[in-house]
Amino acid sequence: MDTKEYITSGILELYVAGTLSELENLEVYLNAEKYPEIKKEIEDIEASVLSLTKSVSPGTKGFSDIQNRMAKAGIVKTEPIRNKVSWTAYLGWAASLLFLGGSIWLYQQNDQLKLDLEVVSRENDVMEQQIADSENSLAKTEDLLNTIRDKNITVVALGGQTVSPTSYAKAYWNKEEKKVYIDAQGLPDPPNGFVYQVWSLKLNPLTPTSMGLLEDFVDDDNKVFALANPNESEAFGITLEPAGGSESPNLEQLYTLGVATS
Amino acid sequence: MELEIIVEQFQKKDAGAFQKLYNMYSENICGVINTIVKNNNVAEEICQDVFMKAWNNAESYNASKGRFFTWILNIARNAAIDELRSKAHKNSKKNFSADYFVGILESMTDSEDGKEDIIGLKKLMVNLKDKCIEIIELLYFKGLTQKEVSKELDIPLGTVKTRNRSCISQIRTNMAL
């Protein structure tokens, strides 16, 4: 893209003013991630707005006032101290109660241990079965590993967004084979009646193209999904959509997002 | 830059990061609020409210939706406009004739402590046409959208973008003087 033209269009000044639409904001953000000169320009514009706004400042009350407010907001109601009672009188009772409680606890612990032993031997059987299973799945995992280690793979990290800041995902994009493997381990289970939908994003203008759904998300063990991607993607996004997917992404439910730098 | 890291820590409720961001932006935020409420004391008070609000809603910020400064600027404008609409404000309204933020200049000339800032503002505004002052006021201080500005000033939508760009460029040149 012609970053010079983009910069001189004036869109970045509006971006700093905060008067763009949500979609435009996303577009500028993705472009800034991709092109350092755009990011630099945004920072310079911001610096000029900062010096302008500072010049009309009446001053501030300072951070100590903020600290006072934080302290006030954090105050926990303390109970008023009750009348003093002779505490020694209670000490004997307390000690004997403690002893009684301790004895009961020890007895229960003993019972519990016997029970635990039985459980452990049963668990052993289960584990043997699991080992057999995991040898099976190990073979599958090695297959998967070989796929994503392919030299033609571009890895795109998708970071969590407003609705779910702790979410993350990875896209392993094989441009030769026009395939993308989405590792969605870092996404929460979708609520009933909803499904994750993966989008290939093209910038300038921002154009989302659906790549498909992460179907049967909950039952999928490794949470890796293979999707076809014939697009010249510049970024990938994952949104939560009603079951069956949507025509266009619901940006309010954008879970993760990442720019493909090539 | 390390701004991203500071913001990230701030979102994890790190008071140290909060203080850094406060020091970076509080004067600016107070400045923007002051151009709207036109009262130093009220502006300073709302300014603190705005930072508390930002702290309490830190997790709702997201870099893909805009710059951190822009986010807090938005909170500030809304808070200032709420104040304008409030009854208390209407009662204590002082009659400043400042229509544009440069009008702040006039209201500041009487006070001693503002002198340095006035020089700063004057320097930034060198060679800036009234057209620029208008458009900057509407976009940055009032937070109007491109469409709203186009209507307000009765100029084509595209002109808003290009005019604003050249106005900000002039300020950037002035900054370097």
Interface residues (C-beta under 8 A of the other chain):
Chain A: T8 S9 G10 I11 E13 L14 Y15 V16 A17 G18 T19 L20 E22 N25 L26 Y29 L30 I42 E43 D44 I45 E46 A47 S48 V49 L50 S51 L52 T53 K54 S55 V56 S57 P58 G59 T60 K61 F63 D65 I66 Q67 R69 M70 A73 Q161 T162 P165 L254 L257
Chain B: M1 Q11 A15 F18 Q19 Y22 N23 Y25 S26 E27 N28 I29 C30 G31 V32 N34 T35 N40 A43 E44 E45 C47 Q48 F51 M52 W55 E59 S60 N62 A63 S64 K65 G66 R67 F69 T70 W71 L73 N74 F101 I104 L105 D113 G114 D117 I118 G120 L121 L124 I136 L139 Y140 F141 G143 L144 T145 Q146 K161 T162 N164 R165 I168 I171 R172 M175
